[in-house]
Amino acid sequence: MKPSLLAVGLSALVLVSACSGGAHPRATATHGATPGTSAIPSPIPTPTSPDRLPNPVQSPLPVGSKTLYTGSGHGDGGVTLPASAGKASSITVMWTCAGPSKFNVIATGKPLAGSQCGDGSGVFTAEIPHAHMRELAWKFSAADSVIWRIVVTRPPGN
């Protein structure tokens, strides 16, 4: 028995509709694409150096805040914060990183903050309370393939 032309035509129509996904045309458009043509969106490239990462400070710091450390690098690193950090009620750590593994801030062998890195588009913030700041020498733990930028601030009045 031969399938009817109508049945074959409907099957093809269903297949084309299923493959198109029904997305709005602007949802998959890329810059420079001519209307009516097909363009494959290109993924945003992962940064390859710390200076290409976004600034981890996403909004203005409160008036009176003090930046204690700003740095960048790849793999493991660290900083010894000034003595004034130990007197603050809390410290804010903001970072961004790119790579296939995690970035961790560690003091006295214990993690204070950390995140999975990914493509470098994420910005992370952690508030470290005074009770966790007995040690001012912090280590940054990351695989050699991870790049990072970090800012450590003290809130106003501390």
HELIX and SHEET records of a PDB file:
HELIX    1   1 LEU A    5  SER A   20  1                                  16    
HELIX    2   2 PRO A   25  ALA A   27  5                                   3    
HELIX    3   3 PRO A   50  ARG A   52  5                                   3    
HELIX    4   4 ALA A   83  LYS A   87  1                                   5    
HELIX    5   5 HIS A  130  HIS A  132  5                                   3    
SHEET    1   A 4 LYS A  66  HIS A  74  0                                        
SHEET    2   A 4 ILE A 147  ARG A 154 -1                                        
SHEET    3   A 4 SER A  90  ALA A 107 -1                                        
SHEET    4   A 4 LYS A 110  ASP A 119 -1                                        
SHEET    1   B 4 LYS A  66  HIS A  74  0                                        
SHEET    2   B 4 ILE A 147  ARG A 154 -1                                        
SHEET    3   B 4 SER A  90  ALA A 107 -1                                        
SHEET    4   B 4 PHE A 124  PRO A 129 -1                                        
SHEET    1   C 5 LYS A  66  HIS A  74  0                                        
SHEET    2   C 5 ILE A 147  ARG A 154 -1                                        
SHEET    3   C 5 SER A  90  ALA A 107 -1                                        
SHEET    4   C 5 ALA A 137  ALA A 142 -1                                        
SHEET    5   C 5 GLY A  77  THR A  80 -1                                        
END                                                                             
